[in-house]
Amino acid sequence: MKIAELFYSLQGEGSLVGVPSFFIRSSGCNLRCSWCDTPYTSWEPEGCDMTIRQILDEVKAHPARHVVVTGGEPMIASEIIPLTERLRGLGLHITIETAGTVFQPVACDLMSISPKLANSTPEGRWAAQHDRLRIQPETLAKLMERYEYQLKFVVEKPADLEEVRSLTESLAAPRERVILMPEGTDAEGLRQRGVWLAEICKDEGFRFSPRLHVDLYGNRRGV
């Protein structure tokens, strides 16, 4: 499995924010978000091939009881099913962070689904493919039916909420499972967007999530 990085930190987003977690970041993605905060897993994928045993040895070297399999897009990895089954065998809580465009019958305790809004579409040669793939309603519905889930959206501007409302209503997703996060890669930018986004969450019943890792460590790898 091609791995961009392995690290132990605090979960920075979503319903488990602040929980000590070991992160397994796969390399490779079927989307190309314009604001991608891990371009080394998508636009210019890098990393090294590791066996499942090597990954598990790193996991077991840390005290975390929670493991986050992220990317990139981990659901495109051919080894994702045996990896998650082995992690479950260790008695670990497994979160998978995915854009929700691909389904595999993985072992998972929390499917953290982050559908990509129109604000993610890049310019240039990737635009058409990205826009065609970014929302897959049938795949989203299947993931939501099969797993405990949360829906996370990266919000850049208030106008993005129209797309959030439309998609979540079509999926019949309860608003307490819908998490909105400000777009940004620095603490000040997140704070500025977070001010008005928090008010929208209060008004409409969505959940607000900070991006704790950016607040604590900045826009750095391995944190």
N, C-alpha and C positions, 0 to 999 in steps of 0.2 A: 504494500500500500504506500503510495507516495505521500509523505508527510512533510509539511512545511515547517511545523514547529510543535513541540510538546512543552507544556509549562504548567506550573501550579500557581494559582492566583485566587481572586475572589470573582464570583460571577458578577458581571457588571451591568446586566440588563435583565428585564423581565421579572417574573414572579419570584424567582429565587435570587434576586440581587443581594449581594453580600455573602452568599454561601461559599465557603472555601471549596474549590473545585479544581480538578486536574483537566486541562484542556488538550484535546487531540485535534490538531488542525490539519486537515487533509489539504492537498494541493490539487487544483483543477476545478473548473466551474463551467457550466453551460450557459451562464449569463455574463454580461460585461457592464455592470452598473457604472454610471458616470462618476459617482461619488464613492466608489468602492474603497473601504478603509483597509482592505487587505489585498492590494493589487498583486502582491507576490504569490497569490493563490489563484488569480484569475487572468488579468491582463498579461502578466509575465510570470507564469507559474514556476515556482522553484521548490526545491526540497530534495529529499532522498528516499529511496525505497527502503521500507522497514517491514520485517515480518511481524505477524501478530504477536508472537512471543516477545520480540524486542519491545514492542509497544507496551505490552502488559508488564514487562520488567520495569519499565519507567513508571508506569502507574503505581505499581506496588512499592516503589521506593519513596512514595509520598503518603501523607496521612489522610488524604481526602477520601470521603465516602461518596462524593458526587463526581461524576465524570461528564464532561461536555465534549461531544463529538461535533466538530464544526468545520468550516472551510473558508473560502471555497464553497463547494457544494458536496458534502460528504455522501449524499445519497447516490451519486454517480459512481462511487468507488465500488469495484467488484468485490472487495473484501469486507464491505460494511456489515453484511449479515454475520459471518463468522466472528468478526471483531466484537460486535455488540453481544452476541451470545456468550462469548468468553468473558466479557465484562460483567454480564449478568451472573455468570457462574461465580464471580468473585464477590457477589452480594452488593454491588455498587448501584447507586442511583444513576441512571443514564438519561441525559438530555441530548437530543439531536437538534442542531440548529440547521434549518433548511429553508430554501425559498419556496418549497412546496410544488416544484415542477416535476418531480420524479418520485415514484413509489417503489419501495422495496420492503418486504416483510421483516423488518429489523426488530430486535429487542430494544424497547424504549419505554422509559417511565414518563418522560415529558417531551412531546414533540413540539419544539419551538419553531413555529412556522412564520416566516417573514416574507409574505408576498411583496413583490417589487412593484411599486407604483410607477406611473408614467414619468415621474420626476427622475427615475433611475436610467431612462433610456439615453444612451450615449449618441454622439454624432459619429458620422463616418460609416465604415463598412460593417460594423457590428449592429447598427441601429435596427435594421429590419429583423434580423434573427432574434435579438434581445426582445424586441417588442412582441414578436410572435410567441415566444416561449414564456415570458415573465408571469403570466397568469394562466393557470391550468385548472379550471373549476372542478373537473372530475377528480383530478389528483388531490386537490385541496379537500374536497368532500370526503374522499376515501381516508386520508390521513386523519381528519377530524373525527370520523366515525370509529376508526380502529384504535386511536390512542388518546390518552389524556393530552390536552393540547393548550397552547396559547397562540394567539395571532399577534405578531409584532409588526408595526408599520413605522418606517422611517419617514418623518414628515418634514418637508422643507419649507412649505408656505401654507397659509390657511386654505388656499384653494385645493390643496391635496385632500382635504377632508371629504369633498364630494365623492372622490373615488373610494375612499375608505368606507363611507356610509353605503355606497352602492354595492361594493363587494361583500361586506359583512352581512348586509341584509339579504343578499342573494344566497349566502351560505347559511343563513339563519344562525349566525354566531351571537351568543349572548355578549352584551357589551362588557361585562366584567371579565371576559376572556380576551378582550381586544385591548392591546397595549400600544400606546403611541409614544414614540421617542423622537426627540429633536435630531435633525441631521446636523452633523458637524464633527470636526476632528480636533477641536480645541475647546477648553473649558469656557472661554468667553463666548464663543459662538453658540455653544450648547446652552449657556445661561440665557442669552438673548432670545433664542427661539423657545426655550423652555418656559419663559414667562407667559407668553401668549398661548402656548400649547397646553400648559397646565390649566388655564382658564377654560379652554375648550373641553378638556377632560371633565372638569367640574360641571360644566353646563350640560354635557351630553352623556355622561356616565361611562366614558371610556377610562381605562387605567393609564396613568402616566408612569413612564419609567425614565429614570436618569440613565446616564452612561457612566457608571461609577468608575470604571477603569480609566476613562479619560480624565475625570476629575482628580483621581489619585495619582496617576502616572504619566498623563499626557498621551500624545499619539505615538506610542512606542510599541515595538513588537515584544512578544513574550511576557505580557502582563495582563 
